[in-house]
Amino acid sequence: MPKGVSLDLIRIEMLNVGVQYVWLDVLCLRQRGGPREDLRAEEWKLDVPIIGAIYDEADVVYYLSGLGLPLTLKEGDLESDRCWFRRAWTEQEVGQSRTIAGDTPDGPLHTKPIDDAGNYEDKILTKFHRQLDSAKTIHGLWRAIRDAGSDINQPTYYESQSLEDAWTALVNEMSTSYRARLLFTYPEPGTGCKKWRPSWKQAMEKPLPSVLWDKKHEVQRDDDDWCEGDWIERGFVRGLAVGGEEAIDRCGELIVENAHGISYAFPILASHQYPIPEDTYTLLSDNLLPLGQYWAVGRRLSNKMFEKMSVFEITDFDERKRLDKLDLSAWSHSILA
């Protein structure tokens, strides 16, 4: 406990934010280099997922600058290994309900930018807010991971694993709904071992789009990753070949021919800036009826697997019903590359 801090003042602040009980966290991880190093490695395999599961449902109050201390920011904080930005617990202990204690009206959270580029009155505040935005992006991913898993199916932690291998193990254990979200909303093909979902590096560098996701969407897994849904063998996509400004939706068109050679056009939308060259693609939709809003754009490989290239949406409900009634798609069991 920091010197000069009053437990009475901490108690008052806790009562003000609605805390009724305080419990001592005895789940601190054994650290490297201490006694019983052999036990540490084994304990981490189990303790890391357990701690996350406990904090997931807890109402957590955070003192980021030290127990009972106001949130402050000074030169060198953001580079320090003890800074909360650089500590694993910042994400590990993020749950559904969280309160920042020690926040004051004149604190760094309440400063305003001085221009449209997001610069602040000094470099340290600019860096603070940019890292804060980055943390929000990562938290969005963590929120999906937390919702996707449970204390039963979270994979064992192996510290010798690479980040990509650990990410793959985690995705393999995610709920089928959040695996589908990676397929149908992440705008780029994967650069790791799978094309249908982002690599760890991609997930860290570009946020998962924020959507109202229906948990009826599913990407299953046995020996392969697969999903069932509507399939258009040949659809011509145009109007999305050039990226635009961030946060600006792009509008394009999907053209599909029926068995008699009659062409039908449907408005489509890309809420991302990843280019989709004007071409004919194989299209895979979610399995909700009428035909889904979210579509993966790709190719059918020689081994019949589906290789994702990007995504778009058909946002107009009436257009989705029209596509359904025209019988331009077929139901498919698709193995994902």
Legacy VTK file of the C-alpha trace (Angstrom):
# vtk DataFile Version 3.0
C-alpha trace
ASCII
DATASET POLYDATA
POINTS 337 float
0.000 0.000 0.000
1.490 3.395 -0.972
2.768 5.648 1.790
0.395 8.357 2.965
-2.732 6.627 1.640
-5.711 6.477 3.991
-7.829 3.342 4.147
-10.717 5.507 5.357
-10.576 7.600 2.164
-10.390 4.440 0.038
-13.433 3.101 1.885
-15.353 6.311 1.185
-14.523 6.154 -2.518
-15.499 2.486 -2.689
-18.843 3.243 -1.054
-19.384 6.097 -3.517
-19.002 3.745 -6.466
-21.329 1.182 -4.893
-18.892 -1.415 -3.574
-20.336 -3.507 -0.735
-17.638 -6.121 -0.270
-13.877 -6.179 -0.796
-12.014 -9.441 -1.141
-8.331 -10.196 -1.115
-7.014 -11.453 -4.455
-5.037 -14.590 -3.652
-4.770 -15.565 -7.307
-1.529 -13.686 -7.895
0.640 -15.658 -10.280
3.931 -17.098 -9.134
6.587 -15.062 -10.974
9.621 -16.205 -12.947
12.871 -16.566 -11.025
11.300 -17.244 -7.657
11.276 -20.435 -5.593
9.813 -23.593 -7.156
10.205 -22.574 -10.796
8.985 -26.047 -11.735
5.654 -25.345 -10.027
5.290 -21.940 -11.680
5.188 -23.359 -15.219
2.566 -25.945 -14.253
0.469 -23.450 -12.291
0.368 -20.986 -15.177
-1.222 -23.612 -17.434
-4.293 -23.594 -15.211
-4.229 -20.258 -13.388
-4.169 -17.968 -16.433
-7.561 -19.107 -17.827
-9.072 -19.412 -14.322
-8.234 -15.820 -13.375
-9.816 -14.556 -16.582
-12.995 -16.532 -15.886
-13.275 -15.154 -12.335
-12.857 -11.526 -13.356
-15.205 -11.903 -16.312
-18.364 -11.674 -14.172
-16.957 -9.473 -11.396
-17.589 -5.758 -10.877
-13.999 -4.500 -10.809
-12.731 -1.130 -9.542
-9.292 -0.167 -10.841
-6.679 2.063 -9.236
-4.288 2.374 -12.169
-1.694 4.592 -10.473
-1.653 2.772 -7.134
-4.156 1.914 -4.422
-5.908 5.049 -3.186
-3.952 7.338 -5.521
-5.435 9.650 -8.181
-4.874 8.693 -11.810
-1.838 10.664 -12.939
0.546 10.739 -15.858
4.156 11.857 -15.799
7.172 11.622 -18.075
8.410 8.037 -18.425
5.220 6.358 -17.179
4.230 4.963 -20.570
7.667 3.424 -21.115
7.889 1.846 -17.656
7.412 -1.917 -17.363
5.218 -1.199 -14.332
2.839 1.015 -16.323
-0.677 -0.417 -16.528
-0.574 -0.101 -20.331
2.212 -2.683 -20.377
0.882 -5.104 -17.771
-1.016 -8.271 -18.681
-3.494 -7.863 -15.819
-4.933 -4.747 -17.485
-6.576 -7.008 -20.046
-6.717 -10.184 -17.986
-8.885 -8.566 -15.312
-11.183 -6.605 -17.647
-14.743 -7.800 -17.175
-18.199 -6.647 -18.179
-18.379 -4.022 -15.396
-15.404 -1.797 -14.598
-14.865 1.525 -12.822
-11.713 3.668 -12.866
-11.075 4.851 -9.310
-8.937 7.876 -8.607
-10.247 9.660 -11.697
-10.373 13.431 -11.174
-11.907 16.214 -13.311
-8.457 17.566 -14.143
-6.968 14.109 -14.790
-5.574 12.831 -18.102
-8.792 11.022 -19.053
-10.607 14.353 -19.381
-8.142 16.322 -21.496
-9.314 17.425 -24.931
-7.385 17.328 -28.229
-6.164 20.609 -29.669
-6.727 19.667 -33.328
-8.598 17.227 -35.588
-5.522 14.976 -35.847
-5.929 13.957 -32.216
-2.948 15.845 -30.857
-2.953 17.132 -27.280
-1.171 19.995 -25.553
1.952 17.929 -24.982
3.502 14.735 -26.393
2.897 12.595 -23.336
-0.877 13.267 -23.371
-0.984 12.577 -27.121
0.769 9.249 -26.607
-1.482 8.434 -23.646
-4.692 8.885 -25.618
-3.385 7.006 -28.637
-2.415 4.080 -26.444
-5.796 4.333 -24.741
-7.513 4.047 -28.141
-5.321 1.045 -28.880
-6.291 -0.531 -25.571
-9.973 -0.050 -26.450
-9.386 -1.895 -29.724
-7.682 -4.772 -27.944
-10.413 -4.786 -25.297
-12.987 -5.240 -28.059
-11.160 -8.364 -29.113
-10.815 -9.498 -25.490
-14.533 -8.944 -24.946
-15.269 -11.227 -27.894
-12.829 -13.803 -26.557
-14.352 -13.656 -23.084
-17.896 -13.999 -24.438
-16.752 -16.785 -26.719
-15.204 -18.916 -24.030
-15.961 -20.304 -20.604
-13.993 -21.660 -17.698
-14.483 -25.093 -19.242
-13.249 -24.628 -22.787
-10.484 -22.050 -22.381
-7.316 -23.742 -23.652
-4.460 -24.590 -21.333
-1.755 -21.929 -21.208
1.656 -23.065 -22.473
4.268 -20.335 -22.131
6.481 -21.949 -24.784
3.796 -21.484 -27.457
4.186 -18.725 -30.014
1.533 -16.020 -30.005
0.133 -17.357 -33.278
-0.085 -20.929 -31.946
-1.784 -19.715 -28.761
-4.239 -17.664 -30.839
-5.002 -20.689 -33.033
-5.659 -22.824 -29.966
-7.991 -20.152 -28.594
-9.937 -19.727 -31.857
-10.357 -23.506 -32.012
-12.099 -23.358 -28.621
-14.205 -20.249 -29.262
-17.954 -20.488 -29.512
-19.212 -21.213 -33.020
-20.916 -17.798 -33.063
-17.739 -15.775 -32.560
-15.851 -17.934 -35.033
-18.564 -16.977 -37.531
-18.063 -13.326 -36.656
-14.386 -13.629 -37.627
-15.388 -15.171 -40.963
-18.188 -12.813 -41.963
-17.061 -9.438 -40.570
-13.245 -9.347 -40.604
-12.547 -7.652 -43.977
-9.252 -9.293 -44.980
-8.099 -12.849 -45.666
-5.995 -14.321 -42.904
-2.221 -14.108 -43.230
-1.542 -17.011 -40.857
-2.375 -20.682 -41.176
-6.013 -19.943 -42.089
-7.559 -17.641 -44.678
-11.048 -17.534 -43.157
-10.029 -15.666 -39.983
-7.338 -13.146 -39.019
-3.927 -14.076 -37.711
-2.938 -12.836 -34.252
-0.917 -10.015 -35.835
-3.929 -8.906 -37.888
-6.247 -9.060 -34.873
-3.890 -6.818 -32.911
-3.348 -4.285 -35.705
-6.909 -3.913 -37.022
-9.999 -4.017 -34.806
-12.784 -6.495 -35.240
-15.700 -4.491 -36.682
-18.399 -3.562 -34.193
-21.680 -5.175 -35.248
-24.877 -6.418 -33.647
-23.991 -10.074 -33.994
-26.637 -12.794 -33.885
-25.420 -15.879 -32.039
-27.255 -18.101 -34.521
-24.354 -17.636 -36.946
-21.965 -20.574 -36.672
-18.578 -21.778 -37.869
-18.131 -25.327 -36.645
-14.991 -27.396 -36.185
-14.158 -31.103 -36.213
-11.183 -32.162 -38.315
-11.814 -29.039 -40.424
-13.338 -25.596 -39.968
-16.702 -25.472 -41.722
-20.047 -23.734 -41.884
-23.403 -24.256 -43.525
-25.225 -21.494 -45.328
-26.330 -20.116 -48.662
-23.827 -20.346 -51.500
-23.668 -18.458 -54.790
-21.266 -20.208 -57.137
-20.738 -17.204 -59.418
-21.496 -13.610 -58.448
-20.031 -10.522 -60.103
-18.974 -7.847 -57.598
-18.309 -4.276 -58.691
-17.917 -0.840 -57.129
-15.659 -1.904 -54.237
-12.292 -2.101 -55.982
-10.980 1.157 -54.526
-10.699 1.894 -50.818
-11.936 5.176 -49.406
-11.738 7.160 -46.199
-11.792 5.310 -42.902
-15.213 5.013 -41.245
-16.974 5.765 -44.557
-19.090 2.930 -45.970
-18.626 2.053 -49.639
-21.505 1.032 -51.887
-21.276 -1.498 -54.686
-23.344 -3.981 -56.626
-23.686 -7.755 -56.795
-24.871 -9.238 -60.107
-26.064 -12.846 -60.243
-27.411 -14.820 -63.205
-30.117 -17.440 -62.865
-30.171 -20.775 -64.699
-31.736 -19.086 -67.766
-29.035 -16.438 -68.112
-31.135 -13.585 -66.702
-29.077 -11.179 -64.572
-30.253 -9.604 -61.327
-28.495 -6.782 -59.454
-28.442 -6.209 -55.705
-27.002 -3.256 -53.742
-24.158 -4.231 -51.430
-22.143 -2.361 -48.812
-18.600 -2.633 -47.471
-18.136 -1.025 -44.048
-14.352 -1.342 -44.481
-11.726 -0.036 -46.914
-10.139 -3.319 -48.023
-10.359 -3.424 -51.858
-12.488 -6.069 -53.574
-11.404 -6.056 -57.241
-14.173 -6.073 -59.815
-14.515 -9.758 -60.685
-16.602 -12.895 -60.428
-16.433 -14.643 -57.059
-17.899 -17.482 -55.071
-20.032 -16.112 -52.237
-20.879 -17.653 -48.889
-23.574 -16.292 -46.574
-24.538 -16.907 -42.969
-27.233 -19.465 -42.295
-30.045 -17.123 -41.226
-33.225 -16.817 -43.243
-34.174 -14.978 -45.295
-30.766 -14.930 -46.893
-28.187 -13.416 -44.619
-26.920 -9.900 -44.307
-23.249 -10.898 -44.125
-21.348 -12.423 -47.039
-17.830 -13.752 -47.427
-16.250 -13.193 -50.846
-13.826 -15.816 -52.122
-12.886 -18.654 -54.435
-13.631 -22.347 -54.536
-10.312 -24.168 -54.566
-9.518 -27.321 -56.493
-10.018 -29.365 -53.311
-13.512 -27.814 -52.975
-12.524 -25.696 -49.955
-13.662 -22.074 -49.733
-10.876 -19.485 -49.630
-12.033 -16.153 -48.226
-10.862 -12.906 -49.838
-13.061 -10.254 -48.166
-16.599 -9.513 -46.942
-19.598 -7.316 -47.723
-23.179 -6.876 -46.551
-26.617 -6.775 -48.106
-28.201 -4.449 -45.591
-31.606 -3.971 -47.248
-33.995 -6.588 -45.861
-36.269 -6.420 -48.909
-33.307 -7.028 -51.219
-32.337 -10.087 -49.177
-35.871 -11.422 -49.494
-35.801 -10.766 -53.262
-32.529 -12.675 -53.578
-34.067 -15.535 -51.633
-37.241 -15.685 -53.741
-35.318 -15.622 -57.033
-33.660 -18.896 -56.007
-30.181 -17.698 -56.967
-28.343 -19.565 -54.216
-28.017 -23.102 -52.934
-27.522 -24.525 -49.462
-23.948 -25.626 -48.916
-21.697 -27.344 -46.406
-18.474 -25.404 -46.882
-15.030 -26.390 -45.598
-12.977 -23.261 -44.948
-9.374 -22.789 -46.042
LINES 1 338
337 0 1 2 3 4 5 6 7 8 9 10 11 12 13 14 15 16 17 18 19 20 21 22 23 24 25 26 27 28 29 30 31 32 33 34 35 36 37 38 39 40 41 42 43 44 45 46 47 48 49 50 51 52 53 54 55 56 57 58 59 60 61 62 63 64 65 66 67 68 69 70 71 72 73 74 75 76 77 78 79 80 81 82 83 84 85 86 87 88 89 90 91 92 93 94 95 96 97 98 99 100 101 102 103 104 105 106 107 108 109 110 111 112 113 114 115 116 117 118 119 120 121 122 123 124 125 126 127 128 129 130 131 132 133 134 135 136 137 138 139 140 141 142 143 144 145 146 147 148 149 150 151 152 153 154 155 156 157 158 159 160 161 162 163 164 165 166 167 168 169 170 171 172 173 174 175 176 177 178 179 180 181 182 183 184 185 186 187 188 189 190 191 192 193 194 195 196 197 198 199 200 201 202 203 204 205 206 207 208 209 210 211 212 213 214 215 216 217 218 219 220 221 222 223 224 225 226 227 228 229 230 231 232 233 234 235 236 237 238 239 240 241 242 243 244 245 246 247 248 249 250 251 252 253 254 255 256 257 258 259 260 261 262 263 264 265 266 267 268 269 270 271 272 273 274 275 276 277 278 279 280 281 282 283 284 285 286 287 288 289 290 291 292 293 294 295 296 297 298 299 300 301 302 303 304 305 306 307 308 309 310 311 312 313 314 315 316 317 318 319 320 321 322 323 324 325 326 327 328 329 330 331 332 333 334 335 336
